[in-house]
Amino acid sequence: MKRFLTATAALALTTGMAQADYSLTILHTNDFHARFEPISKYDGPCSAEDNTAGECFGGTARLVNAIKDAKARTNNYILVDGGDQFQGSLFYTYYKGQMAAEMMNMLGYDGMTVGNHEFDDGPEVLAGFMAALEFPILMSNADISAEPLLAGKLAKSAVIERGGEKIGLIGLTSEDTDELASPGENVVFTDSVAAVQGEVDLLTSQGVNKIIVLSHSGYKVDQMVAENTTGVDVIVGGHSNTLLSNTNDRAEGAYPTMVKETAIVQAYAYGKYLGELNVTFDDEGNVKEASGEPVLIDAGVVEDEGTLARIAEMAQPLDEIRNKVVAETAEMIDGDRAVCRVMECPMGNLIADAMLARVADQGVDIAIQNSGGIRSSIDAGEITMGEVLSVLPFQNTLSTFQVSGATILEALENGVSQIEEVAGRFPQVAGMTYAVDPAAEVGSRISDVLVSGEPIDPAKIYGVVSNNYVRNCGDGYAMFKTAENAYDYGPDVADVTAEYIAMNGAYTPYTDGRITLK
């Protein structure tokens, strides 16, 4: 038995009274990334024409009715989010967290966890977002006591009541958020397992025996947390953009994935699916049954007119920028994270080539672009600035610097160190080629590195162009922090890429073997 009996349950047993099981539907989203408008099958912007033709997915106006329909299928539900509402479209660039808070409040969320992208603009923007929310946002695995904007405001866990029962919610954020975003030096991230177990024990001591972790840590970490903790009933995940399903052949696992007594769910990303998990608890708060399936939010879900009108109103300041046609492409430019985070990809080549071309007259030899900065594909035909900004939404600037060949080798090893986790640090490059052996030990995976066709010299100093996020230790690239002659204030990488595509007529995406897998 994993938990003690409450006083009420103990009395019921001693008097021979039978108590009914408790059923709860958990509706959930994750990694929404400011996709308030519908998305294409490539997760980028979807035109009004394609939306009318029924070729688009998601969008908050559809999510309104998807949630309404799901609620009609149950008499007891909660709606929660696995983090990363921020970043990914011009809506975030312009409104920061204001629009996300408005839409989430309207949809009636009951709780969310902090995602790493909620820290992209530092604690200030996160604090403003928190102040606007009408539900708890949570993060258990960080010491925020030294950050005045968050201390005393950002809780580790919360208790909500639904259907006459108390439900404990615990927030969990990726431990490497300090490498992935900009939380500042006053926020110190801690061990996930210890943090979750500490909150479970606290909630249990208060008589709460139904506990849900809202985790922005990734599918593998969620399984590890479930394996190494007791008392967690459900983990609603995020961060790895994982589709779990019992019917979709592209799913990475079952929905839910059961680890010991814990049910783990995640619903891909970008508002394309609404997770719908039905859980039955016994009197002691143990999960008796957990079943469900993510609901695809396609053209079969009607858009809510009032929400459409509000989004259109908020889009007005953005339209001139994003509707401007900047180039065209003969074919779809593939920027799928499942490709770009493990191998050479067409979008990675485009961005790296564009960066290197921009500084070719500055003695720069190599371009390195982290694949985590590549957020979508672009379909064939005209390319709008809005599409480019959906690929490169972070407002990262071009950064040039000088480091030794040995440092570049160290950077490449960092870049492929989490390839099995499909992590965003995977390096797309220009001006160089390399081979990677994913089966080798971390730190010994890189070989056959050539710069301008010549073997890399560990002692030689090379000029490098990247983005300011990578140059300032993002995605684990700490070796670049002390680079020589660093300049982090170049033009926006999105502008550089748009101008490069436009240079020579219709762009033809390609791969050329600059990254090989052994």
N, C-alpha and C positions, 0 to 999 in steps of 0.2 A: 504494500500500500504506500503510495508516494506522498500522501499528506495526511495530517491528522483530521479527525472528524470535527466538524463544527458542533457547537453545543446543541443546535437545533437538530442536526442529523443524528447525534447520539441519542437525544431524547426520542426521536422517531423510532429508532431501532429498539430501544428499551420498552417502548409502549406498543410495538408491533405495527406501527403505522407505516405504510408504504409511501414513499415520495416519488413523484413523477420525474422522469429524466428532463433535462433542460436542453432545448435546441436553439441554436443560434446560427444565422447566416452571416458570414463575414464577406462583405463586398470590399474589393481592394483594387488599388492602382499603384503603380510605381514608375519612376523615371519618366514623368510626363513631359518635362523639358519644354515648357511654355508652348506646347502644340495646341493652342486654343482653337486654331482653325484646322480643317481636315488635312490629312497627310496622303501622299501618294503611296504606291506599293513599295517605293524606295525610301519611305519615311521622311521625305522632303515635302516642300509645299505642293499642294494639289490645286490646279487651276479651277476656276468657277465652271468652265466648260466640262472638265473631267468630273467634277463633283455632280453636276447635273446629269451626266451620263452614267452615274452610279459607280465610278471607278475609284472613289476615295474612301478613306477610313477615318474613324475617330473624330476629333474636334469636340469641344465642350458642349456644343449644342446637341450633338448626338449623345454625349455622355449623360446629359440630363435625362433623356428618355430611356437610355439603357439602365440607369439606376432606378428610375421609376418602375420600369418593367420588372426588374429584379426584386424590388421591394414588394411588388404585387404577388410574387411567388412565395412569400414567407410572411409570418406575422411577428418576427423578431429578428432584427438585423443591426449591424453596425457597418459604417463605412470608414475605411482607414487607408493610409497611404504610406508606401515604403520609401519615401524621400526622393530628392531631385526633382522638385517642381521647377526650380530655377534653371535658366540658361537653355538656349537652343533655338530661339527665334528673335526677331526684332521686337516682339512684344516685351521680352525680358530686357533687352538692351535699352528700350525706351522707358518702361514702367518699373523696372527692377521687380521687387516682390509685391508691389501694390495690386497688380492685376491677378496674380496667382491667389492672393489672399481673398480678393473679392469673389473670384470664381469658386474657390473651395468653400467659403462660407455659404455661398448660394447653393452649392451642391449638398451641403449638410454633413461634412466630414466630422467624425468623432475623434480623430487623432491621427498624427503622422510622426515619423521620425525625421531627424535632420539628415539630409543627404550631404555628400561632400560638396556638391555644387551650391548648396545653400550658403557655403562659405566663400564662394568665388569673389565676392566683393567685400570680404571681411566681416567681422562681427556687427558692423554698423547696419548693413542692409538686412542681415538676418534678424537683428533686434527690431528693426522697423516692421519686418514681416510678422514676427511673433506678436508684436503689439496690435496688429490688425486682425489677427486670427480670433475666431470665436470658439476654438477647440484647442486642446493641448498639443504642443509639439515637444518631442521628448528626445533625450540623448543621455544614456546611462554611462557610457565608457569614456568620459573625459572629465578632467579637473578644470572647472571654469571659474574657480574661486578668485583667480587673479584678473579676470576679465570683467570690468565693471559693467559693461553693456549686457552681459549675460548672467552674471552671478545673481542668484536669488530669483531669477526669472525663467531660466531654462531648466525644467525638472527632468529627473531621471525616469520617473514613472508616474502614472496617474491611475485613478480608479474611476470608472464610469459605471452607471447603473443602467441595465436594460432588461426588461421583462421580469422585474423583481429580483434580479441577481446582480451582484457586483462582479465586474470584469476588470482585471488588472492589465494595463498596457505598459510596456517597457520599450524605450527607444534604444536603438543600437546603430552606431555609425562606423564606417570603415576606419580601421585603426590607422591607416596611412593617409588620412585626410590632410594632414600637415604637408604631405608631398603632393597631393592632388589638387589642393585649393589654397585659400589664403586665410586660415583661421587666426593667424597672428601668433606671436610668441607666448601669449597669456593663456592659450588653450592647450592643454596637454592630454593627449589621447592615451587610454589605458587598455588593459587586456579585456577582450570581449567576454570570455567565459566568466571571469571573476566578476565583472560588472553585472552581467545578467543574473548570475547566481545570487549576488548580493541583493538585488532588487526582488528576485523571486522569494528569497527568505524573508525580506521585509514585508512584502505583500501577504505572504502566507501567515506570518505572525499576526497580521491584522484581520485574519479570517477570510481573505480573498483566495478562492481555490480554482479560479478560471483565469489563466494567465496567457496573454498574447504578446509576443515580442514583435515589434515593428522594426525590421532590420534593413539597413542600407549597407550591407556588408558583402553581398554576393552569395550565390547558391552554394559554393563549396564551404564558405565560412559558416553559413547557416546550418549545414549538415554537421560541421564540427561542433558548433555550439550546442546543437540538439544532442549530440553524442556525449558531450562532457558536462551537461547540466542536468539537474532534476527539477521537475515541477513546471516546465514549459509545455503548454498544451499545443500552441500554434505559433509558427513563425511566418509572418507576412514579409516576404523579402523584396529586395531591390538591388540596384547597383550593377549587377551583371547582365541586366536586360534579358533574363532567362524566360523562355516560354516553357511552362510545364503544362502538360495536357495528356489526356488518355485517348485522344482521337486524332491529333495532328502529328503527322509523321516527321515534322521538323522539331518536335519537342525534345528537350534535353532530359526530361524525366517525367515521372508520373505526377499527376495532380490529384491529391497532394502526394508529395514524397514523404514517406513515413520513416523516421529515424527513432528507434525505440518507441516511445509513446507520443512523440511529437510530430504533428502534421506541418509540413513545409510547403508554402505556395509562393508563386511569383507569376506575374502576368505580362511578360515581355516589356513593352515600353511605349511611350509617345501617345498614350490613350487609345491604342489600337484594340486593346482587350479590356474588359472589366472582369476581374476575378470574382468568382462566386463559390464560396466554400460553405457547405452545410455541415455543422458539427453538432453532435449529440454528446452531452456530458452526463455522467452518472451523479448520484448524490454527493460523492466525494470530490467532484470536479475533474475526474478522469475522463479522457476522451473514449467514448464507446464506439463512435462511428464518425468518420470524416469523409465526405465525398463532394464532388462538384466538378466544374470545368470552366475555364475562362470563356467569356462570351465575346465573340468577334464583333466589333462595332463597325459594321460595314454599311453599305447604302440601304440595307433593309431596316436600319434604325432611323426613324424620322428625326430630323433636326428640330429643336425647339425654337420657335419663331422669336420669342422674347430674348433668348440668349444670342441668337444670330444678330439681332438688332444691336445689342449691347457690344458684341465683339466688333461689328462693323463700325460702330461709333468710335471704339478705342483704336481701330485700325487706321482711321483717317490720317493721323499725323505720320503714319509709316508708309502710306501708299506710294508717294512720289519716289521714295528711295527704292523700295523693293520691286516696284513694277518696271523700273528702268531696264531695258534689254541691253546687256553689256557685251554679249558674244553669242556664239552658237556652237553646238557640238554635233558631229556627224553621228555619234553613237552615245548610248548611255555611259556616263562616267561612274564606274563602280567605286563607291566609298563605304560599302557594307562593313560594319565593325567586325563581323565574323571572318572577313577576308583580310582587311587592312591590319588587324591586330596579330596576325600570325604569318603573313607573307607579303611579298611585293604586291601592290594593288594599283590600278590605274589612277585613282584619285591621289594616292600618296605620291606617285611619280609626278603628277601635274603640280601639286603644291611644292614639292621639293625642287622641281625644275624651275618653277616660277621664282622661288626665293633665290636660287643660285643665279638665275639670269639677272635679277634685279641688282645684284652686287658683284657682277662678273668683273667690273673694272676696279674692284677694291682689293684685289689680291686674295679673294676667298676661294678656297678649293672644294669645300664640302658643304652640303646642306643636309640638315637632320630635322625631320618633322615627326613629332610623337603622334602615333595613330589615334590616341585618345582625343586629339584635337580635331579629328575628322568625324563629322557627326551625321552625314547623310550622303546619298548619291545624287546625281543630276541626270535627268532623263534626256533623251535625244531631242534636238531642235534648239529653239531659242533659249538662251540662258539669261535669267533676270538676276539683278543684284540680290533680290530676296533669296533666290536659290543658293547663290554663293555664300550668303550670310548664314544660311541653314547648314551648310557644310562647315563653315568656319565662324561660329557665333561668338567666340570668346573675346573678341577685340584684342587679341594678342598682337603685339608689334614685332617687327623684324628686329632681330638681335644679331650683331656680329661680334666676333671675339677670336682670340688666338689661344690654342692649346697644343700640347705635344701629341705625337702619334700614340704614345702610351695612354694618354688621357682619352683619346678617341676610342681606342680599344676597350678601355674601361667603360666608356659610355655605351658602346655597342653591347657589351656583356650585360650591363644593366638593362638595356632595352629589350633583350631577349630572355631576361631572367624569369619572367613570369608568363612565358608564351603559352604554357599549358592552362593558365587562368584567363587567357584571351585578354590580357591587361593592356591598358592604353599606352604603356611606355614603349611598345614595339616601334623601332625606328624605320620610317620610310626615308630614303636618302637620294641624293643626287651628287654627281661628281665622284662617286665611289661605288664599289661593289663589295659584297661580302657573302660568306656562306654561314649558315647556322645549323647546328645539330641539336634539335630539341630534346633528344634522348640523352645528351651528355650532361654532366654535372653543371650546376649553375656556376658561372665564372669561367667555364671552359667550353663554351658552346660556339664561339666565333672563330672563324678561320678564313684564309684566302682573301684577306682584305687588300683591295687595290684602290689607290687614289690616282685619278687620271691615268689609269692603266698600269701604274707602277706599284709594287708592294709597299705597303705603308711602313714608314720608318719611325719606330717608337721614339727616337731622339729628336726628330725634326718637328719644327713648329708649323702648324697648319692654320690657315684661316677657315673659320666655320661660320655659317649662317644658320640660325634656328629662330625660335620665337622667344619672347621674353619669359614666358612661363617655364620652358625647358632650361633656359640659361640661368634662371634663378631657382634651380633645384626641383622644379616640378617633375612628377613621375619618376622620382629617384635619381635625377641627373645632378646629384650634389657635386660631382667632380667638375662641373662647369662654374661653380660659384666663384672660384678664385681665378678664373680665366683672365688673360692679359688683354688690355685694350678693348674691354667690353663696352659696347654701346647698345642699350636696350630700347631705344626710343625711335626706331625706324617706323615706316608706315605700317598700317594695319595689314596683316597677312591676307585678309580677305580682299582688300583693295589690290594688293600685289598680284594675287591670283587672278582676279577679274581682268586686270590690265594685260596679263600674260596671255590669257585665253583669247583676248580680243586682237592680239598682235597680228596673227597670220591667217585671217579668215576662219572658216569652220575648223574647230579643233577636233582631232582624232585621238581618242584615248588609247593608251598602249601600255604594255609591259615589255621589258627588254632583257630580263634575266639579271638585273643588278642585285637582286637578293635571291640566293638559291638555298633550298632546304636539302639537307643531307639525310 
